[in-house]
């Protein structure tokens, strides 16, 4: 029987290969058809699942780096909401929720009420080959990776575009799918040639989902899929036709709302058709007719995070001029410091002049500018214009939380001649170098009144905590206002705290604590309802901290108090971070006790010793990316490793994902399998005409459980010493 199947499907494979060869053919311009490279590459439209595609299937196309799409599609049985981010030009990531309209979330009405089932999914697509003149673009993808497996599958797909002079662009796609994308079983699985195990796809194992089921990948029946997208001459209109690889006979619809008449998906045609229209650069609307019997609709919101930019109203760099100060005593240091703060964001803490009175160093903290290069260029021009002409060097030593980070050294004569245009072939940037901070004990210190004023600082910020996909309600949230304050007793010793004021929340719906599910782990995070719902005014954190340097590349911090909303205690951290290095190493150790959710100043009985050894790596092969590996003991006493990978776009927006794997068994952990999540950190200066270093983070945690949870420390030396990272001074 296996041999007969092989012969039957081998013909289909040959047909697919012939079609792929046809798609790879490129015509000459004399035939009025241009080569693929001449068609507009971006942005491409999304499938119903999210991610660049046709309707039910993906294509090999990738949008430009930083492109983000939020999409919604309604295909009657399934309503899907997705967010897709093009992390690199070769990597696309999609997070998705699928609402199963005709299925309950659970069979326990007290637990989930009448909420319909929400299935979580995460997809990845990698480009294997970029389209060339004669060959198509090729990609491999993984659907519902680490989810419940309800829509889990893998695929290879190729895409080739042909652009015409008058008829628009035709983009052809052909793929081979497995799992959910192989249900039609109309092709031979080529991996069967490697081992017979690839011919059979194992049944889904762990209940509750969350595991990455490596043993299933590229196994079992396979199906050919494909189609065409026509970018019509009418601006914004695209038409799609698709051959569906799924026959829907195996779609599982658990816990039907109407048990007497459970929903069965009927397919009258293998072909799906759709139209998508771009209203503007940000909004697309789409309609479709699928399975030969179902009208579908949806929309997508599109934006590019990498190219986001906000025009500033900051003062421009000053014109170069000659200084009127004959000696250093003629300089109004207080006014000069205020100018630096207003125009460059540098808050001067201390000024030192060497014995020969030829070198002057400004020790300052960068308060507003993410682009340190821009700030330093402005500062160098201010110093050049205001300091005496006989000064040979000015230095700006950047500090943060009382520790020295790096020093910008300005060769004054060289800089002045370049800025004033007195010498040809001289550039101002060549006069500025970066080094470790140097402190001369013999230098003369100059009092600066701005240092006294900056001992106390405060801010008021909005804050939202949220969770998606819960049994009680799809979206659980708390909106609050946070008041932050700090006081510096000295350069290194600081007291800081945060008070929260609840505005609105629906955490009273979160009932995990009071259900009947047994949990062998200490409840270090799943008691979130009590913390969010018991107090409208609470002390978020309050701690005394001491941060200093042990040596040139070594930093350490000691801290104690109410460290976060759920835990208080004492701890410390050390960090080794060479200047301009791609690698750093850290170690933190904390003894903490669980705080009382009903009283901000009280503690409960549970305590734990937690801490991690950390490696931070900015790899050459992944520019502007950070890989963080932290191994140690987590809050619930479990031990393991957390991986965190993030990438920062040119705009400053940072996107990342993390996962923690510990010695807690899947049964002990519960639904979700392991702790994981995704986040996007957005710099606020994308919204304001003035520079600011403040950020806001939008996080997505598929499910909150107690294993693999880390202490939310407010002090992280790697972030404190950000300016020392690779490409130092430009971070």
C-alpha positions as CSV (number, residue, x, y, z in Angstrom):
1,X,0.0,0.0,0.0
2,X,2.9,2.4,0.8
3,X,4.5,1.6,-2.6
4,X,1.2,2.4,-4.4
5,X,0.9,5.7,-2.5
6,X,4.5,6.5,-3.5
7,X,3.8,6.0,-7.2
8,X,0.5,8.0,-7.1
9,X,2.0,11.0,-5.3
10,X,5.3,10.9,-7.3
11,X,3.3,12.2,-10.3
12,X,2.0,15.0,-8.3
13,X,5.5,15.9,-7.2
14,X,6.6,16.0,-10.8
15,X,3.7,18.3,-11.6
16,X,4.6,20.6,-8.7
17,X,8.2,20.7,-9.9
18,X,7.2,21.6,-13.4
19,X,5.0,24.4,-12.1
20,X,7.8,25.7,-9.9
21,X,10.2,25.7,-12.9
22,X,7.6,27.7,-14.8
23,X,7.4,30.2,-12.0
24,X,11.2,30.6,-12.0
25,X,11.2,31.6,-15.7
26,X,11.9,35.3,-16.2
27,X,11.0,37.2,-19.4
28,X,13.0,39.8,-21.2
29,X,11.9,43.5,-21.2
30,X,11.3,43.3,-25.0
31,X,8.2,41.2,-24.2
32,X,6.7,44.0,-22.1
33,X,7.3,41.9,-18.9
34,X,10.0,43.1,-16.5
35,X,12.1,41.0,-14.3
36,X,11.0,40.4,-10.7
37,X,13.5,42.9,-9.2
38,X,11.6,45.7,-10.8
39,X,8.3,45.2,-9.0
40,X,7.6,47.1,-5.8
41,X,8.7,44.7,-3.0
42,X,6.9,46.2,0.0
43,X,4.5,46.1,1.7
44,X,3.0,42.7,1.1
45,X,-0.5,41.7,2.3
46,X,-1.4,39.3,5.1
47,X,-3.0,35.9,5.2
48,X,-6.0,35.1,7.5
49,X,-3.5,33.7,10.0
50,X,-1.3,36.8,9.9
51,X,2.0,36.9,8.2
52,X,2.6,37.7,4.6
53,X,0.4,35.4,2.5
54,X,-2.7,34.8,0.4
55,X,-5.7,33.7,2.3
56,X,-5.2,30.4,4.2
57,X,-1.6,30.0,3.2
58,X,1.7,31.9,3.4
59,X,4.0,33.0,0.6
60,X,7.8,33.4,0.6
61,X,7.5,37.2,0.6
62,X,9.0,39.3,3.4
63,X,8.2,42.9,4.2
64,X,11.0,45.3,5.1
65,X,12.7,45.1,8.5
66,X,10.6,46.7,11.2
67,X,7.3,46.3,9.4
68,X,4.4,45.5,11.8
69,X,0.9,44.4,10.9
70,X,-2.1,44.0,13.2
71,X,-4.7,42.0,11.5
72,X,-8.2,40.6,11.9
73,X,-10.0,38.0,9.8
74,X,-13.4,36.4,10.1
75,X,-14.0,33.1,8.3
76,X,-17.2,32.2,10.2
77,X,-15.9,29.3,12.3
78,X,-12.6,31.1,13.1
79,X,-12.0,34.7,14.0
80,X,-8.3,35.5,14.1
81,X,-6.5,38.4,15.6
82,X,-2.8,38.6,14.8
83,X,0.3,40.8,15.1
84,X,3.2,40.2,12.7
85,X,6.6,41.8,13.0
86,X,9.4,41.6,10.4
87,X,12.3,41.3,12.9
88,X,14.9,41.1,10.2
89,X,14.6,41.2,6.5
90,X,14.9,37.4,6.6
91,X,12.7,36.6,9.7
92,X,9.0,37.1,10.2
93,X,7.3,36.5,13.5
94,X,3.5,36.3,14.2
95,X,1.6,36.0,17.4
96,X,-2.1,35.1,17.0
97,X,-5.3,34.4,18.9
98,X,-8.0,32.3,17.2
99,X,-11.5,32.5,18.5
100,X,-13.4,29.3,17.9
101,X,-16.9,30.7,17.5
102,X,-18.8,27.5,18.1
103,X,-16.8,26.1,21.0
104,X,-16.7,26.9,24.7
105,X,-13.5,27.8,26.5
106,X,-14.1,25.0,29.0
107,X,-16.9,22.8,30.3
108,X,-16.9,24.5,33.7
109,X,-19.3,27.5,33.6
110,X,-18.0,28.8,37.0
111,X,-14.5,28.9,35.6
112,X,-14.9,30.5,32.1
113,X,-18.6,31.4,31.9
114,X,-19.9,31.4,28.3
115,X,-16.6,32.6,26.8
116,X,-15.7,30.9,23.5
117,X,-12.4,29.1,23.1
118,X,-9.4,31.2,22.4
119,X,-6.4,29.4,20.9
120,X,-3.0,30.9,21.1
121,X,-0.4,30.5,18.3
122,X,3.0,31.7,17.4
123,X,4.6,31.4,13.9
124,X,8.0,31.9,12.4
125,X,9.1,32.2,8.8
126,X,12.6,32.2,7.5
127,X,13.8,33.3,4.1
128,X,16.1,30.7,2.6
129,X,16.8,32.3,-0.7
130,X,16.1,35.8,-2.0
131,X,14.5,36.1,-5.4
132,X,16.9,36.6,-8.3
133,X,16.4,37.1,-12.0
134,X,15.8,33.4,-12.7
135,X,15.1,31.8,-9.4
136,X,12.1,32.4,-7.0
137,X,12.2,33.5,-3.4
138,X,12.2,30.5,-1.1
139,X,11.1,30.4,2.6
140,X,10.4,27.8,5.3
141,X,7.8,28.4,8.0
142,X,6.5,27.0,11.2
143,X,2.8,27.6,12.1
144,X,1.4,27.4,15.7
145,X,4.9,26.8,17.1
146,X,4.7,26.2,20.8
147,X,0.9,26.6,20.9
148,X,-1.8,24.0,21.4
149,X,-1.0,22.4,18.0
150,X,-4.6,22.9,16.9
151,X,-3.3,24.6,13.7
152,X,0.3,23.4,13.9
153,X,2.2,22.8,10.6
154,X,5.3,23.4,8.6
155,X,5.8,24.4,5.0
156,X,8.2,25.3,2.2
157,X,7.1,27.9,-0.2
158,X,8.5,29.7,-3.3
159,X,7.4,33.0,-4.9
160,X,8.1,34.5,-8.2
161,X,6.8,37.9,-9.5
162,X,6.3,39.1,-13.1
163,X,5.7,42.8,-13.6
164,X,4.0,44.0,-16.8
165,X,3.9,47.5,-18.2
166,X,0.1,47.9,-18.4
167,X,-1.5,45.0,-16.5
168,X,0.2,45.3,-13.1
169,X,2.2,42.7,-11.2
170,X,1.5,38.9,-11.0
171,X,3.0,37.2,-8.0
172,X,3.0,33.3,-8.2
173,X,3.4,31.1,-5.2
174,X,3.8,27.3,-4.8
175,X,4.4,25.4,-1.6
176,X,4.5,22.1,0.2
177,X,2.8,21.8,3.6
178,X,2.8,19.4,6.5
179,X,0.5,19.0,9.5
180,X,-2.5,21.3,9.3
181,X,-1.2,22.4,5.9
182,X,-0.9,18.9,4.7
183,X,-4.4,17.6,5.5
184,X,-5.4,17.2,1.8
185,X,-2.6,14.6,1.4
186,X,-2.2,15.3,-2.3
187,X,1.6,15.1,-2.4
188,X,4.4,12.8,-1.4
189,X,6.3,13.7,1.7
190,X,9.9,13.8,0.4
191,X,11.3,13.3,3.9
192,X,10.0,9.8,3.8
193,X,13.1,9.1,1.8
194,X,15.2,9.9,4.9
195,X,13.3,7.7,7.3
196,X,10.0,5.9,7.5
197,X,9.2,7.8,10.7
198,X,8.6,10.9,8.5
199,X,5.6,9.2,6.8
200,X,3.5,9.2,10.0
201,X,2.8,12.3,12.1
202,X,2.5,11.5,15.8
203,X,-0.6,12.6,17.7
204,X,-0.4,15.7,19.8
205,X,1.1,14.8,23.2
206,X,0.9,17.2,26.1
207,X,-2.5,18.6,27.0
208,X,-2.8,22.3,27.5
209,X,-0.3,23.1,24.8
210,X,2.8,25.3,25.1
211,X,5.4,22.7,24.1
212,X,7.5,22.9,20.9
213,X,6.7,19.5,19.4
214,X,9.9,18.8,17.5
215,X,9.1,15.2,17.0
216,X,6.2,16.2,14.6
217,X,7.9,18.5,12.3
218,X,7.8,17.7,8.6
219,X,6.1,14.4,9.3
220,X,3.0,12.8,8.0
221,X,0.8,13.6,5.0
222,X,1.9,16.5,2.7
223,X,-0.1,18.7,0.5
224,X,0.7,21.1,-2.4
225,X,-0.7,24.6,-2.1
226,X,-0.2,27.7,-4.1
227,X,-1.9,30.6,-5.9
228,X,-1.5,33.9,-7.4
229,X,-1.8,37.5,-6.2
230,X,-2.5,40.1,-8.9
231,X,-1.5,43.7,-8.0
232,X,-3.9,45.4,-10.4
233,X,-3.3,48.7,-12.2
234,X,-5.9,50.2,-9.9
235,X,-3.8,51.6,-7.1
236,X,-4.3,49.7,-3.8
237,X,-6.3,46.8,-5.2
238,X,-5.1,43.3,-5.2
239,X,-6.9,40.1,-6.2
240,X,-6.0,36.6,-4.9
241,X,-6.7,33.0,-5.9
242,X,-5.5,30.1,-3.8
243,X,-5.5,26.4,-3.8
244,X,-6.2,25.3,-0.2
245,X,-4.0,22.4,1.2
246,X,-6.6,21.6,3.9
247,X,-9.7,19.6,3.5
248,X,-11.0,20.6,7.0
249,X,-12.2,17.0,7.8
250,X,-9.7,16.8,10.7
251,X,-10.3,20.2,12.2
252,X,-11.1,19.6,15.9
253,X,-13.9,21.7,17.3
254,X,-13.9,20.7,21.0
255,X,-16.7,21.5,23.5
256,X,-19.3,22.5,21.0
257,X,-21.8,25.2,22.1
258,X,-24.6,23.0,20.7
259,X,-23.6,19.4,21.6
260,X,-26.7,18.1,19.8
261,X,-25.6,19.6,16.5
262,X,-21.8,20.0,16.6
263,X,-20.3,22.2,14.0
264,X,-18.8,20.5,11.0
265,X,-16.8,22.5,8.5
266,X,-17.9,21.8,4.9
267,X,-15.7,22.4,1.9
268,X,-17.4,22.6,-1.5
269,X,-14.3,23.9,-3.4
270,X,-10.6,23.6,-3.0
271,X,-10.2,27.1,-4.3
272,X,-10.3,30.3,-2.2
273,X,-10.7,33.8,-3.7
274,X,-10.1,37.2,-2.2
275,X,-9.7,40.9,-2.8
276,X,-7.8,43.4,-0.7
277,X,-7.8,47.1,-1.0
278,X,-5.4,49.6,0.7
279,X,-7.4,52.6,1.9
280,X,-4.2,54.4,2.7
281,X,-0.6,53.6,3.8
282,X,-1.9,52.3,7.1
283,X,-5.2,50.5,6.6
284,X,-6.2,47.5,4.3
285,X,-9.7,46.0,3.9
286,X,-10.3,42.5,2.5
287,X,-13.1,40.3,1.4
288,X,-13.0,36.7,0.4
289,X,-15.0,33.6,-0.7
290,X,-13.6,30.4,0.7
291,X,-14.3,26.7,0.7
292,X,-16.9,27.4,-2.1
293,X,-19.5,28.4,0.5
294,X,-18.2,31.0,3.0
295,X,-17.9,34.8,2.7
296,X,-15.0,36.1,4.7
297,X,-13.8,39.6,5.6
298,X,-11.0,41.3,7.6
299,X,-8.7,44.3,7.9
300,X,-5.1,45.0,8.7
301,X,-3.3,48.0,10.2
302,X,0.3,48.5,9.0
303,X,3.3,50.5,10.1
304,X,7.0,50.4,9.9
305,X,8.7,50.6,13.4
306,X,12.2,50.8,11.9
307,X,11.5,54.1,10.0
308,X,9.4,55.8,12.6
309,X,10.6,59.3,13.3
310,X,9.5,62.5,15.0
311,X,10.7,65.9,13.9
312,X,12.2,67.7,16.9
313,X,12.1,71.4,17.9
314,X,15.4,71.2,19.7
315,X,17.9,74.0,19.4
316,X,20.2,73.4,16.4
317,X,23.9,73.1,16.8
318,X,25.5,76.5,17.5
319,X,27.5,78.4,14.9
320,X,31.2,78.3,15.5
321,X,32.7,81.5,17.0
322,X,35.7,82.7,19.0
323,X,35.5,82.7,22.8
324,X,35.4,86.0,24.6
325,X,36.8,84.5,27.8
326,X,40.4,85.3,28.4
327,X,40.9,82.7,31.1
328,X,38.9,80.0,32.9
329,X,37.8,82.3,35.7
330,X,35.9,84.4,33.2
331,X,33.6,81.5,32.3
332,X,30.1,81.4,34.0
333,X,30.1,77.7,34.9
334,X,26.5,77.8,36.1
335,X,25.2,79.3,32.9
336,X,27.4,77.0,30.8
337,X,26.0,74.0,32.7
338,X,22.5,75.2,32.2
339,X,23.1,75.6,28.4
340,X,24.5,72.1,28.3
341,X,21.4,70.7,30.1
342,X,18.9,72.7,27.9
343,X,20.6,72.0,24.5
344,X,22.3,68.6,25.0
345,X,20.5,66.9,27.9
346,X,23.8,66.7,29.8
347,X,23.3,67.5,33.5
348,X,26.7,68.6,34.8
349,X,27.6,67.1,38.2
350,X,31.1,68.2,38.6
351,X,33.8,70.2,36.7
352,X,37.5,69.6,37.0
353,X,40.4,71.7,35.7
354,X,43.9,70.3,35.7
355,X,46.9,72.0,37.4
356,X,48.2,73.4,34.1
357,X,44.7,74.8,33.5
358,X,44.8,73.4,29.9
359,X,42.4,70.5,30.3
360,X,38.8,70.7,31.6
361,X,36.5,67.8,32.3
362,X,32.7,67.9,32.7
363,X,31.2,65.0,34.6
364,X,27.6,64.8,33.5
365,X,24.6,62.5,33.2
366,X,22.7,62.2,29.9
367,X,19.1,62.9,30.8
368,X,17.3,63.3,27.4
369,X,19.2,62.2,24.3
370,X,19.1,58.6,23.0
371,X,21.4,59.8,20.2
372,X,24.5,60.5,22.3
373,X,26.6,61.4,19.2
374,X,24.2,64.3,18.4
375,X,24.3,65.5,22.0
376,X,28.1,65.3,22.2
377,X,28.5,67.3,18.9
378,X,26.3,70.0,20.3
379,X,28.2,70.0,23.6
380,X,31.5,70.2,21.9
381,X,30.4,73.3,19.9
382,X,29.1,75.0,23.1
383,X,32.4,74.3,24.9
384,X,34.4,75.5,21.9
385,X,32.6,78.8,21.8
386,X,32.6,79.5,25.6
387,X,35.9,78.1,27.0
388,X,39.1,80.1,26.7
389,X,41.1,79.7,23.5
390,X,44.1,78.4,25.3
391,X,42.3,75.3,26.6
392,X,43.8,72.3,24.8
393,X,41.3,69.6,25.6
394,X,37.7,69.5,26.9
395,X,36.3,66.2,28.0
396,X,32.7,65.1,28.7
397,X,32.7,62.2,31.2
398,X,29.3,60.5,31.1
399,X,28.0,59.1,34.4
400,X,24.8,57.3,35.4
401,X,23.6,56.5,38.9
402,X,27.0,57.7,40.3
403,X,29.2,55.5,38.2
404,X,31.6,56.5,35.4
405,X,30.7,55.1,31.9
406,X,32.9,56.6,29.2
407,X,34.6,59.8,28.3
408,X,34.4,61.9,25.1
409,X,37.7,63.7,24.6
410,X,37.8,66.8,22.3
411,X,41.1,68.0,20.9
412,X,40.4,71.7,21.2
413,X,42.8,73.2,18.6
414,X,41.9,70.5,16.0
415,X,38.2,70.9,16.7
416,X,38.2,74.7,16.5
417,X,40.1,74.7,13.2
418,X,37.6,72.2,11.7
419,X,34.5,73.9,13.1
420,X,35.5,77.4,11.9
421,X,36.7,76.1,8.5
422,X,40.3,77.3,9.1
423,X,41.9,74.2,7.8
424,X,40.9,72.2,4.7
425,X,40.3,68.4,5.0
426,X,39.6,68.6,8.7
427,X,36.4,67.1,10.2
428,X,35.0,67.9,13.6
429,X,34.3,64.2,14.3
430,X,38.0,63.4,13.9
431,X,38.7,65.7,16.9
432,X,36.5,63.6,19.2
433,X,37.7,60.3,20.7
434,X,36.2,57.9,23.3
435,X,38.0,56.5,26.3
436,X,37.6,55.3,29.9
437,X,36.7,58.0,32.4
438,X,39.8,59.5,34.1
439,X,39.7,61.3,37.4
440,X,42.7,63.4,38.3
441,X,43.1,63.7,42.1
442,X,45.3,66.7,41.5
443,X,42.8,68.6,39.4
444,X,40.9,71.6,40.8
445,X,37.2,70.9,41.4
446,X,34.7,73.6,40.5
447,X,31.4,73.8,42.5
448,X,28.3,73.5,40.4
449,X,24.9,74.4,41.8
450,X,23.0,72.1,39.4
451,X,24.4,69.1,41.3
452,X,22.6,70.2,44.5
453,X,19.3,70.7,42.6
454,X,19.5,67.3,41.1
455,X,19.7,65.4,44.4
456,X,15.9,65.0,44.3
457,X,13.9,63.9,41.2
458,X,10.4,62.8,40.6
459,X,8.0,61.9,37.8
460,X,4.5,60.8,37.2
461,X,3.8,58.2,34.5
462,X,0.8,56.1,33.3
463,X,1.2,52.4,33.7
464,X,-0.8,49.5,32.3
465,X,-0.5,45.8,33.2
466,X,-2.3,43.4,31.1
467,X,-2.9,39.7,30.2
468,X,-4.5,38.2,27.1
469,X,-6.4,35.0,26.5
470,X,-7.5,34.2,30.0
471,X,-10.4,31.8,30.8
472,X,-12.4,34.4,32.7
473,X,-12.0,37.2,30.2
474,X,-10.0,37.5,27.0
475,X,-8.4,40.8,28.2
476,X,-7.5,41.4,31.8
477,X,-5.9,44.8,32.6
478,X,-5.1,47.4,35.2
479,X,-4.6,51.1,34.3
480,X,-2.8,53.0,37.0
481,X,-0.8,56.2,37.6
482,X,2.7,55.7,39.1
483,X,4.5,58.4,41.1
484,X,8.3,57.9,41.1
485,X,10.7,59.7,43.3
486,X,14.4,59.5,44.2
487,X,16.9,61.2,46.5
488,X,20.7,61.0,46.2
489,X,22.4,61.2,49.6
490,X,25.7,61.1,47.7
491,X,27.0,60.3,44.3
492,X,26.6,56.5,44.9
493,X,23.9,56.2,47.5
494,X,20.3,56.7,46.5
495,X,16.8,56.2,47.9
496,X,14.1,55.6,45.3
497,X,10.4,54.5,45.4
498,X,7.2,54.3,43.4
499,X,3.6,54.7,44.6
500,X,0.8,53.4,42.4
501,X,-2.8,54.7,42.2
502,X,-5.4,52.5,40.6
503,X,-7.6,54.1,37.9
504,X,-9.5,51.1,36.6
505,X,-9.0,47.3,36.3
506,X,-10.9,44.1,35.8
507,X,-8.6,41.8,37.8
508,X,-11.6,40.8,39.9
509,X,-12.4,38.4,37.1
510,X,-9.1,36.6,37.5
511,X,-10.0,33.6,39.7
512,X,-7.0,31.3,39.3
513,X,-6.3,31.5,43.0
514,X,-9.7,30.2,44.1
515,X,-10.2,27.4,41.5
516,X,-9.7,23.7,42.3
517,X,-6.5,23.2,40.3
518,X,-3.7,21.9,42.5
519,X,-0.5,23.7,42.2
520,X,2.7,22.2,43.7
521,X,4.7,25.4,43.2
522,X,4.6,28.4,45.5
523,X,2.3,31.0,44.0
524,X,4.8,33.7,43.3
525,X,2.9,35.2,40.3
526,X,-0.5,33.7,40.0
527,X,-1.7,35.7,43.0
528,X,-1.7,38.7,40.7
529,X,-5.5,39.3,41.3
530,X,-4.9,39.9,45.0
531,X,-2.2,42.5,44.4
532,X,-4.1,44.3,41.6
533,X,-7.5,44.3,43.3
534,X,-7.0,44.6,47.0
535,X,-5.5,48.2,47.2
536,X,-6.3,51.3,45.1
537,X,-3.2,53.0,46.5
538,X,-0.1,51.0,47.1
539,X,3.7,51.1,47.5
540,X,5.1,49.6,44.4
541,X,8.7,49.7,45.5
542,X,11.0,51.5,47.9
543,X,14.7,50.7,48.2
544,X,18.0,52.1,49.3
545,X,20.8,51.3,46.8
546,X,24.5,51.8,46.5
547,X,26.1,51.6,43.1
548,X,29.9,52.0,42.4
549,X,32.8,50.7,40.5
550,X,35.3,48.1,41.8
551,X,37.7,48.6,38.9
552,X,37.8,50.1,35.4
553,X,35.5,47.5,33.9
554,X,33.8,46.2,37.1
555,X,30.5,47.6,38.5
556,X,28.6,46.5,41.6
557,X,25.3,47.4,43.3
558,X,23.9,46.7,46.7
559,X,20.2,47.3,47.5
560,X,17.4,46.5,50.0
561,X,13.8,47.3,50.7
562,X,10.5,46.7,48.9
563,X,12.1,45.5,45.6
564,X,8.9,45.0,43.6
565,X,5.1,44.8,44.0
566,X,5.2,41.1,45.2
567,X,8.6,40.8,46.9
568,X,10.9,42.6,49.2
569,X,14.4,41.9,50.6
570,X,18.1,42.5,50.0
571,X,20.4,41.7,47.1
572,X,23.4,42.6,45.1
573,X,24.7,42.5,41.6
574,X,28.2,42.6,39.9
575,X,28.9,43.3,36.3
576,X,32.0,43.0,34.1
577,X,31.6,45.1,31.0
578,X,34.7,46.3,29.1
579,X,34.3,49.4,27.1
580,X,33.1,48.9,23.5
581,X,32.8,45.1,23.9
582,X,30.2,42.8,22.5
583,X,30.2,40.7,25.6
584,X,29.5,41.3,29.3
585,X,29.1,39.1,32.3
586,X,26.9,39.6,35.4
587,X,25.9,37.9,38.7
588,X,23.0,38.8,41.0
589,X,22.0,37.2,44.3
590,X,18.8,38.1,46.3
591,X,17.1,37.0,49.5
592,X,13.5,38.0,49.2
593,X,10.2,37.5,51.0
594,X,6.7,37.6,49.6
595,X,4.8,40.9,50.4
596,X,1.3,40.9,51.8
597,X,-1.1,41.8,48.9
598,X,-3.4,43.6,51.4
599,X,-0.8,45.7,53.2
600,X,2.1,47.3,51.3
601,X,4.3,47.3,54.4
602,X,3.8,43.7,55.6
603,X,5.3,40.4,54.5
604,X,4.0,36.8,54.3
605,X,5.8,33.6,55.3
606,X,7.2,32.5,51.9
607,X,10.9,33.4,51.3
608,X,13.5,32.3,48.8
609,X,17.1,32.8,47.7
610,X,17.1,33.7,44.1
611,X,19.7,34.8,41.6
612,X,21.3,34.3,38.2
613,X,24.6,34.3,36.4
614,X,24.2,36.2,33.2
615,X,25.9,36.5,29.8
616,X,25.1,39.4,27.5
617,X,26.2,39.1,23.9
618,X,25.8,41.5,20.9
619,X,26.6,39.1,18.0
620,X,28.3,40.3,14.8
621,X,25.9,38.2,12.7
622,X,22.9,39.9,14.2
623,X,23.6,43.7,14.1
624,X,21.8,45.8,16.8
625,X,20.7,42.6,18.6
626,X,21.3,41.3,22.1
627,X,21.3,37.7,23.3
628,X,20.9,37.4,27.1
629,X,21.3,34.0,28.8
630,X,20.6,33.8,32.6
631,X,21.1,30.6,34.6
632,X,20.2,30.2,38.2
633,X,17.3,29.9,40.7
634,X,13.9,31.5,40.1
635,X,11.3,32.8,42.5
636,X,9.4,29.5,43.0
637,X,12.7,27.8,43.9
638,X,12.9,26.1,40.5
639,X,16.3,26.1,38.7
640,X,17.1,26.6,35.1
641,X,17.9,29.0,32.3
642,X,16.1,32.0,30.7
643,X,16.9,33.0,27.1
644,X,16.1,36.5,25.9
645,X,16.7,37.7,22.3
646,X,16.0,41.3,21.3
647,X,16.6,43.5,18.3
648,X,16.7,47.3,18.1
649,X,15.6,49.0,14.9
650,X,17.0,52.3,13.6
651,X,14.1,54.2,15.2
652,X,15.1,52.9,18.7
653,X,12.1,50.5,18.9
654,X,13.2,47.3,20.4
655,X,11.5,43.9,20.0
656,X,12.3,40.8,21.9
657,X,11.2,37.4,23.0
658,X,12.1,35.3,26.1
659,X,11.6,31.8,27.3
660,X,12.6,30.1,30.6
661,X,13.2,26.4,31.0
662,X,13.5,25.0,34.5
663,X,13.6,21.7,36.3
664,X,9.8,21.9,36.9
665,X,8.0,19.1,35.1
666,X,5.3,19.9,32.6
667,X,2.7,18.5,35.0
668,X,3.9,20.7,37.8
669,X,4.1,23.8,35.6
670,X,0.6,23.4,34.2
671,X,-1.0,24.9,31.1
672,X,1.5,26.6,28.8
673,X,4.4,24.2,29.3
674,X,7.0,26.8,30.1
675,X,7.3,30.6,30.8
676,X,7.6,32.6,27.6
677,X,6.6,36.0,26.3
678,X,7.2,38.8,23.7
679,X,7.7,42.5,24.1
680,X,8.1,45.7,22.2
681,X,9.9,48.6,23.9
682,X,9.0,52.0,22.4
683,X,11.0,55.2,23.0
684,X,8.7,58.0,23.9
685,X,10.7,60.5,21.8
686,X,8.9,59.1,18.8
687,X,5.8,60.9,20.0
688,X,7.3,64.2,21.3
689,X,9.1,67.2,19.7
690,X,11.7,67.1,22.5
691,X,14.1,64.4,23.1
692,X,13.6,62.0,26.0
693,X,15.2,58.7,27.1
694,X,11.9,57.4,28.6
695,X,10.5,54.2,27.2
696,X,7.2,52.3,27.4
697,X,7.0,48.5,27.0
698,X,4.1,46.5,25.5
699,X,4.4,42.9,26.6
700,X,2.5,39.7,25.6
701,X,2.6,36.8,28.0
702,X,0.5,33.9,26.6
703,X,-0.3,32.7,30.2
704,X,0.9,33.4,33.7
705,X,2.2,30.5,35.8
706,X,4.6,30.3,38.7
707,X,7.6,28.4,37.2
708,X,10.4,30.3,35.5
709,X,9.6,33.6,37.1
710,X,12.3,36.2,37.8
711,X,12.5,39.0,40.4
712,X,11.6,42.3,38.8
713,X,14.5,44.3,40.1
714,X,14.6,48.0,39.4
715,X,18.4,48.0,39.2
716,X,20.0,46.3,36.3
717,X,23.7,47.2,35.8
718,X,23.7,46.2,32.2
719,X,21.0,48.9,31.5
720,X,22.8,51.4,33.8
721,X,26.0,51.0,31.8
722,X,24.3,51.0,28.4
723,X,26.6,53.6,27.0
724,X,29.6,51.3,27.3
725,X,28.2,48.7,24.9
726,X,29.5,47.9,21.4
727,X,29.7,51.1,19.3
728,X,30.2,52.9,22.6
729,X,28.8,56.3,22.8
730,X,26.3,55.7,20.1
731,X,23.8,53.6,22.1
